[in-house]
């Protein structure tokens, strides 16, 4: 639970100290006032990185060299403070309860934040790589003991691809490929199993939340099987020609369907938005059930393209997922009264 946030030289904010209430917080203001910057700061302060950019320089106020985000809150009633310092020309630094963490991104293993931004529609409408990345992040949150699997598989795959290139260049024999083929097979099988388990966990709450929002008969389907040594050996010539491994979970697809239609190609933008929101709500529900510390949920401009009934349903559901912070251009966008209403004007935020 976030109790307060302090910003210094972050994006459009010179200096801001803000207290946050538990429950549903609505952040309102004109377009360009700084609502998204506030949510972005909360994501940086709890996850160590921005959901909008990987360039720390873009997070620093235009005429400053450093920015700082400090978030104070509670985990199971235990006071918790996170401090993240960003610099234009130096690595960012993070401290958790005063102690340095090995990397700012390590915060995501300690704190859980889920975010919706308009560009998250790419989870449905984008290419397979976007859905794989989304699923692997959910895997890390829902199955923390297996969170390293995507990185471990990626590292083994990188080594096999490097061996393929060495063989193609005449600097190694085909025998050098065998250890990495075996490693890719072992880790690939483990990764596929973990992905399938994650999808199985998400399937029911996703279908229920989607149904509430008017998206019926939804399903999540994994398309792809773990590679075997025989399969990889049989296509070595093709892999040598293309310079990389052409079989495995790095190429698998996750289909998101409604009434049998693949929403990537046959869904409207409204349906794609509902699917992404249903995924977020489903994971928030699972995390709240599986941990005594519910996630922080950030929704930027999630209400603008929903009709009144769907805004009411979403608002009611957000009241049950822990602490949720939602942006909108006006208070009328949310049918239910929030626990706290904040009004943003350029560079400042006040409680209404």
N, C-alpha and C positions, 0 to 999 in steps of 0.2 A: 504494500500500500504506500503510495507516494503522499507524503505530507506537505512537501514544499520543494521548490526548485529555485535556484539562483543562477542567473545568466550574466556573464560579463563579456562584452564585445562579440557576442554570438549573432551572426547574420544581421538582422535589422535592429537588434537590441544592444544598446550600450550597457545598460545595467538594469537588472530586473530581479526583484525578490517577490515570490508569489507563494501563498499558502493554498493548498488544494484540499478539498473535502473528500471523504470516502464516498463511494457510489458513483453515480453518473454526473459528469461535469460537462457542461455545454460551453464551448468557446465560440463567441460570435464576433463579427466585425466585417467591414467591407472587404472586397477583393483587394489583395495586396497589402492588407494592414499588418500581417505578421502571424496569422493563425497557424499556418503550416509550419512556420519557423519555430513556433512554440512546441508543437508536437514533435518536430524533428529534434529539438533540443532534448526532450524527454527520452526519445529513442537513443540518442547519443549518450545520454547520462545513465541509461540502464543497460544498453547493449554494446556501447563502445564504438558504434559506427552509425552513419546516417543511412536511412532507407532511400535517400534521393541521390546521393553522390558518394563516390569513393575518394574524392579530393578534399582533404582537410582544409586546404586553403580556401575553398568555397564556403566554409562554415564560419570563417573569421570575418568580422566587420571590415568593410572595405578599406578603412584607413587605420587598421590595427594590425599588430603582428601576432597576437595571441588571442585566444578565446577560452572561456572556461565555463563548464556546466557542473553544478553541484546539485545533487538530488538527495533529499533526506526522506526517509520513510521507515516502514516497519516490515519485518518478516517474522510472522508468528509472534507479534507484539514485541519483538526484539528490535531496538533502534538500529537503523542501517543508514550509512552515508556513503555516497559514491561521488568522487570528484574526477572529472575528465578535463585535461588541459590539451588544447589544440594549438598548433603553431603552423605558420606558413612554410617554414623552412626547417622543421625538425619533427621527429616522430611524436605522435601524441602519447600522453602518459595518463594512467588511470590509477586511482587509489580506492580501495574498498575498506571502509572503516579505518582509514588512516594508513593501511598497509598497501604498498605497491603491488599491482598484479602484473603477471609476466607480459601481458599485452592487453590493450584496451578491449579487444574483441573477446578476451577471456571472460568478460563480464556476463556474456550470454549464457555461460555455464552456471552462473550463480543467480541471475535474475532473469525472469521471463517476461518479454513484452511482445505482443502481437500487434501488427499494424496493417491498416488498410489505407492506401492512397489510390487515386484514380489510375495511376500507371500499373497497379497490381492486377488490372484486368488482363494483363499479359499472361497471368497464370493460366487463364482459360484460352485466350485468343492468340497467344504467342506460340512459339515453336516448342518441340518436346524438351529441349534443354531447360527451358524456364520451369516446366512442370517437374522435371527431375530435381532441379535445385530446390524448389518449394517442398517437394516430398522429403528430400533429404534433411532440410531444416526441421520439418515436423518430426521426422524420425529422431533427430537429436534431442528434441524436447520431450517426446513421448517415451522414447526408449533410451534414456541417457547412457546406460552401460554400453550401448552399441553406437553411440554418437560418432566415434572415430572412424567407423567403417567407410563412409564415402571418401574421406581423405586417404585412408589406407589403400583402398582400391584404386583411387586416382594415382597414388604414388607408384603402385605396382604396374599399372597400365602405362604410366610415363616411362618406366624402366623397360617395359617390353617394347614400346614404340622406339625408344632410343636404340635398343638392340636391333630392331628391324632396320633402322637407318644405317647402323654400322655394317650390317650384313649386306645391304644394298650397295654400300660404298666399297665393299671388298675388304673391310677392316676386321671382320669377324666371320666365324662359320655359323652354320645353322644350329649347331649344337648349343651355342651360347643362348639360344632363345628358350630352351626347355625350362630352366628354373623359373623364368618370368612367366612363361605360359602356365606352369603349375600354380604359381602364386596368384595370377589373375583368376584362374579357375576357382581356387579356394575362397578368395576374398569376394569374387563375383557371386558365388553361391550364397555366401553369408549376407551380402548386401541385398540381393534379391529377396531372400527370406525376411530380412528386416523391413524392407519396403512393403512386402505383402502383409506383414503383421501390422505395420502402421496404417495401411489402407483399410485393413479389417477393423481396426479400432475406430477409424474415422467414418466408416461407411454408414453406420446407423445414425449417429447424431447429425451427420451431414444430410442424410435423406430427410430427417425430421425437421431440421432447421430450414432446408430448402422448401419442404412442403408448407411450412408456416408462411414462408415468403411468396408462395404461389408457384414455385418451380417443382413440378410433380414428377414422380417416377424417376428420380435421379439415381445414378450409380457411379462409382469410381472403379475403373478397371485397369489392371496392370497388363501391359502387352510386351511380352518378352520372357525368355527362359534363360536360366543360368547357362553359360557356355561350358562345354566339356573340353578336355585335352584333345580328344579325337577331332572335334569340330574345329578347334583352332589350328591343329596340325594340318587338317585337310585344306585349309584356306591360306596356308603360308605364302604360296605364290602370289595370290591376290593382295595379301597384306604387304608383301615386299614391293609390289607394283604401286600401291597407293601410299606406302610409307607409314602406315599406322594400322592398328588393330580394328578390324571391321566387324567384330562380333562381341557382344557383351552388354552389361547393364548401363554402360555409358551411352548406349544408343537406344535404350528402351523408351517406350511411350507410356504415359498415364492418360487414359481417356476419361473425360468428364462428360457424362451423358444425361439427357432428360428425355424420357419417352422414346428411348432408343436412338436419339439424335446426338451426334457428337457436337457439343456446344462450341467447339473451336470453329467449325466450318458452317454449322447449320443453326447456331444460336444467335439471337439478336444481342445487341450490346446490353440491353436491359437484362436479359437472361444471364449473360456472362457476368454482369455485376452481381446479380443475386447469387450465382454459384460461388463467387469469391467470398461474398459476405457469409454464406452458409458454411464454407470451409473454415473461415476464421471463427465463427461462433461454435462450430463443432469442436475445433481444437481447444478453444477457451474452456468449453464445458468439460472436455476430457481432462485438461490440466487441473482444473478446479477440483475434479473428483479424485484425481490421482495424487494430489499434493495438498497439504494444508495451507499452501500459499497460492492463491489464485493469481493469474497473470494480470499484468497491466495491459489494457486494450486501448489502442489509439486508432481513431477513425477520422480521416481527413476527407471532408466533402463526400461522405457516404450517403447523405440524405437527399442530395439535390435532385437526383433523377428518379426518386421513388415517389409513388403516389401516397396519399394520406394514410391509407390502410397499412401499407407496407412500412411507412415511417413509424406508425404506432406499434406494429408488431416488433420491429427492430429495436425501438426504444425500450419496450417492455423486456425483451430478451436481454438487452445490455444491462438491465438492472440486476441480472442474476449471475453475471460472469465475474464479479469482482469490481475493480475500479476501472471505469471506462471514461475516456476523454474524447469528445466528439466536436468537430468544427462545423459551423454553418454560418451563412451570411446573416441570418436573423434568428431570434428565439422562436419564431413561429414555425420554423422547420421541424421542431421536435414537439410532438403532440403531448407528451407527458412532461410534467415539471421535473427538471433536473435537481440533483442535490445542491448544485452550485452553478451559477451563471456568471461567466466571465465575458467582458467586453474588451476587445483588442482595438487599439488605435495605433498608428505607426510608432513603434518604439516603447509602448506601454500597455499594461493590462490592468484592468480594475474589476473588482467584484461588483456585479449589478445588484 
